[in-house]
Amino acid sequence: MEEENKEEEVMAKKKKRKTPSLSIKRGEKLPVSKGAGLTAKGRAKYNRATGSKLKAPQPGGGKRKKSYCSRSAGQMKMHGINCSKTPKKRICAARRRWKC
């Protein structure tokens, strides 16, 4: 009996962690022209679906901004993205919004 309950709990957790589909048309993501990223509605949907605690960008400064900027710089380097040549990429728009 206990093993069945544990298995059900594990399965419920796995189901809850599935990433939801987010849409620009439904107002859950911003288009690249407006800076890309998630809106408050999109963050709320993602948090409900996955049980996480996504927060809004922190353009004013602080630890989260520093961490994001360094992490995204590494992603750009890894994928060979140059924002001066391709400013419409989502990561470039997100870095602009975070003021990196």
PEJOKA-V666456 format. One line per field, one symbol per residue. burial: + if it has 24 or more other ideal C-beta (glycine too) atoms within 12 Angstrom, else -. Layout:
BEGIN
burial->???
END
This chain:
BEGIN
burial->-------------------+-+-----+++----+++++--++--+-------+--+----------++--+---+-------------+++++++++-+
END
